[in-house]
Amino acid sequence: MILKASNIYKSYGSLPILKGVDITVDKGEIVSIVGASGAGKSTLLHIIGTLDKADKGEVYIDDTAIHKLSSKELSAFRNQHIGFVFQFHHLLPEFTALENVCIPAYIGGTKVDVAEKRAMELLDLLGVAERANHKPSQMSGGEQQRVSVARALINNPKIILADEPSGNLDSENAAALHKLFFDLRDSMGHTFIIVTHNEDLANISDRTIHMKDGNIF
């Protein structure tokens, strides 16, 4: 087991979002989380990813109790052990694809030449090496998303969290991205937790978790 979250509660003001959620994920699993907008999917993903804190509950990633870590410790843990893929890429527009991929490695203290070598290997693996020196505005949506996947992989994280990763892609690029996740899992052993409205992705995942009104059912 790589993830265990127990009794997770989260409210924003007087509005309860998560109401005692429990979730476990095994190493190498690809798990989709589905449900209507407002069900609490993204909030749960952000808490698992240490981007937000639960009001109550415990979260363990690979036996590390992340709910007990300080803000500084959380930042370091997040950088080294969690990769993120978002719907809108969040690539920095002023930097090239190569530079965007390298940023988490630089933050983690990796030497420039080592980071660039690793980044180029990932861009090549993901089929966008020829875009290494292009800025996001010079790339298609599918290419930008592959660059963002490379960025998520640069520090060889234990777990990759994706929030509507194909939501901004056409059907062809979405299918290619979904296949890529499975290829990465099979070749590199990565674990994926994916919030999605895409039924095709949910149907091919190892497991689908349904959320409604702040609970899993």
C-alpha positions as CSV (number, residue, x, y, z in Angstrom):
1,M,0.0,0.0,0.0
2,I,1.4,3.4,-1.0
3,L,-1.5,5.6,0.2
4,K,-3.8,5.5,3.2
5,A,-6.1,8.3,4.0
6,S,-8.5,7.9,7.0
7,N,-11.5,9.8,8.3
8,I,-10.7,12.9,6.2
9,Y,-12.9,15.9,6.9
10,K,-12.7,19.3,5.2
11,S,-14.9,22.4,5.3
12,Y,-14.6,25.8,3.8
13,G,-16.3,28.2,6.2
14,S,-19.6,26.6,7.1
15,L,-19.7,24.5,3.9
16,P,-18.6,20.8,4.5
17,I,-16.7,19.4,1.5
18,L,-15.3,16.1,2.8
19,K,-17.3,14.1,5.4
20,G,-15.0,11.3,6.7
21,V,-13.4,10.0,3.6
22,D,-11.3,6.8,3.7
23,I,-9.2,5.7,0.7
24,T,-6.3,3.3,0.2
25,V,-4.2,2.8,-3.0
26,D,-1.7,0.1,-3.7
27,K,1.7,0.8,-5.3
28,G,1.4,0.6,-9.1
29,E,-2.3,1.1,-9.2
30,I,-4.1,3.5,-11.6
31,V,-7.2,4.7,-9.7
32,S,-9.8,7.1,-11.1
33,I,-12.0,9.3,-8.8
34,V,-15.2,10.2,-10.4
35,G,-18.4,12.1,-9.4
36,A,-20.3,15.3,-10.1
37,S,-18.8,18.7,-9.8
38,G,-18.8,19.7,-6.1
39,A,-18.5,16.1,-4.9
40,G,-15.1,16.8,-3.2
41,K,-12.8,15.1,-5.7
42,S,-10.3,17.8,-6.2
43,T,-10.3,18.8,-2.5
44,L,-9.5,15.2,-1.7
45,L,-6.7,15.1,-4.3
46,H,-5.2,18.4,-2.9
47,I,-5.2,17.0,0.6
48,I,-3.5,13.8,-0.5
49,G,-1.0,15.9,-2.4
50,T,-0.2,18.1,0.6
51,L,-1.5,21.2,-1.3
52,D,-4.2,21.6,1.4
53,K,-4.7,20.4,4.9
54,A,-7.6,18.4,6.3
55,D,-9.5,19.7,9.2
56,K,-9.4,16.2,10.6
57,G,-8.0,12.8,9.6
58,E,-4.7,11.1,8.8
59,V,-2.8,10.7,5.5
60,Y,0.1,8.3,5.0
61,I,2.1,8.1,1.8
62,D,4.5,5.2,1.8
63,D,4.4,5.1,5.6
64,T,5.1,8.8,6.0
65,A,2.5,10.5,8.2
66,I,2.2,13.6,6.1
67,H,-0.5,15.1,8.4
68,K,2.2,15.4,11.0
69,L,4.7,17.3,8.9
70,S,5.5,20.9,9.2
71,S,5.0,23.3,6.3
72,K,8.7,23.2,5.5
73,E,8.8,19.4,5.7
74,L,5.6,19.2,3.5
75,S,7.2,21.3,0.8
76,A,10.3,19.0,0.7
77,F,8.2,15.9,0.8
78,R,5.9,17.1,-2.0
79,N,8.9,18.1,-4.2
80,Q,10.6,14.7,-3.8
81,H,7.7,12.2,-3.7
82,I,4.6,13.6,-5.4
83,G,4.1,14.6,-9.0
84,F,1.2,16.7,-10.3
85,V,-0.6,16.9,-13.6
86,F,-3.3,19.5,-14.0
87,Q,-5.9,20.2,-16.6
88,F,-4.4,23.5,-17.7
89,H,-0.7,22.4,-17.7
90,H,0.5,25.2,-15.4
91,L,3.7,25.5,-17.5
92,L,5.5,28.8,-17.0
93,P,5.1,30.7,-20.3
94,E,8.5,32.4,-20.2
95,F,10.4,29.2,-20.0
96,T,11.1,26.4,-22.5
97,A,9.8,22.9,-22.2
98,L,13.2,21.7,-21.0
99,E,13.3,24.5,-18.4
100,N,9.8,23.8,-17.2
101,V,10.6,20.1,-16.7
102,C,13.8,20.9,-14.8
103,I,12.2,23.3,-12.3
104,P,11.2,20.7,-9.6
105,A,14.7,19.1,-9.9
106,Y,16.3,22.5,-9.4
107,I,14.1,23.1,-6.3
108,G,15.2,19.8,-5.0
109,G,18.9,20.7,-5.3
110,T,19.7,18.6,-8.4
111,K,22.7,19.9,-10.4
112,V,21.8,21.6,-13.6
113,D,23.6,19.1,-15.9
114,V,22.0,16.1,-14.1
115,A,18.6,17.7,-14.2
116,E,18.8,18.6,-17.9
117,K,20.0,15.1,-18.8
118,R,17.1,13.5,-16.9
119,A,14.6,16.0,-18.4
120,M,15.7,15.3,-22.0
121,E,15.4,11.6,-21.4
122,L,11.8,12.1,-20.2
123,L,10.9,14.4,-23.1
124,D,12.3,11.8,-25.4
125,L,10.3,9.0,-23.7
126,L,7.1,11.1,-24.0
127,G,7.7,11.9,-27.6
128,V,8.3,15.6,-27.3
129,A,12.1,15.9,-27.3
130,E,12.0,18.0,-30.4
131,R,10.0,20.6,-28.4
132,A,12.7,21.0,-25.7
133,N,13.6,24.5,-26.7
134,H,10.0,25.7,-27.4
135,K,8.0,27.7,-25.1
136,P,4.4,26.6,-24.2
137,S,2.8,29.1,-26.7
138,Q,4.7,27.3,-29.4
139,M,3.3,23.9,-28.5
140,S,-0.1,22.2,-29.0
141,G,-2.3,21.3,-26.1
142,G,-1.3,17.7,-26.3
143,E,2.4,18.5,-26.4
144,Q,2.1,20.9,-23.4
145,Q,0.4,18.2,-21.4
146,R,3.2,15.7,-22.2
147,V,5.7,18.3,-21.0
148,S,3.7,18.6,-17.8
149,V,3.8,14.8,-17.3
150,A,7.6,14.9,-17.8
151,R,7.8,17.7,-15.1
152,A,5.7,15.5,-12.8
153,L,8.2,12.6,-13.3
154,I,11.5,14.5,-13.0
155,N,12.1,13.7,-9.4
156,N,10.9,10.1,-9.8
157,P,7.9,10.5,-7.4
158,K,6.3,7.8,-5.4
159,I,2.8,8.8,-6.6
160,I,1.4,11.0,-9.4
161,L,-1.8,13.0,-8.9
162,A,-3.7,14.2,-11.9
163,D,-6.7,16.6,-11.8
164,E,-8.8,16.3,-15.0
165,P,-5.5,15.8,-17.0
166,S,-7.4,15.2,-20.3
167,G,-10.2,17.7,-19.7
168,N,-8.7,20.3,-22.0
169,L,-7.7,17.9,-24.8
170,D,-9.5,16.6,-27.9
171,S,-10.5,12.9,-27.9
172,E,-7.4,11.8,-29.9
173,N,-4.9,13.5,-27.5
174,A,-6.9,12.4,-24.5
175,A,-6.7,8.8,-25.5
176,A,-3.0,9.1,-26.2
177,L,-2.5,10.7,-22.7
178,H,-4.4,7.9,-21.0
179,K,-2.3,5.3,-22.8
180,L,0.8,7.1,-21.7
181,F,-0.2,6.8,-18.0
182,F,-0.5,3.0,-18.4
183,D,2.7,2.7,-20.3
184,L,4.5,4.7,-17.6
185,R,3.0,2.5,-14.9
186,D,4.0,-0.7,-16.7
187,S,7.6,0.5,-17.5
188,M,8.4,2.5,-14.4
189,G,6.0,1.3,-11.7
190,H,4.3,4.7,-11.1
191,T,1.1,5.0,-9.1
192,F,-1.6,7.3,-10.5
193,I,-4.6,8.8,-8.8
194,I,-6.7,10.7,-11.3
195,V,-9.7,12.9,-10.9
196,T,-11.6,12.7,-14.1
197,H,-15.0,13.2,-15.9
198,N,-13.7,11.1,-18.8
199,E,-15.6,7.8,-18.8
200,D,-13.1,6.1,-21.1
201,L,-10.3,6.7,-18.7
202,A,-12.4,5.6,-15.7
203,N,-13.4,2.4,-17.5
204,I,-9.8,1.4,-18.2
205,S,-8.4,2.3,-14.8
206,D,-7.6,-0.5,-12.4
207,R,-10.2,0.8,-10.0
208,T,-12.8,3.6,-10.0
209,I,-13.8,5.4,-6.8
210,H,-17.1,7.2,-6.9
211,M,-17.7,10.3,-4.8
212,K,-20.9,12.1,-4.0
213,D,-21.6,14.9,-1.5
214,G,-18.2,14.6,0.2
215,N,-18.3,10.8,0.6
216,I,-17.0,7.7,-1.2
217,F,-19.7,5.1,-2.1
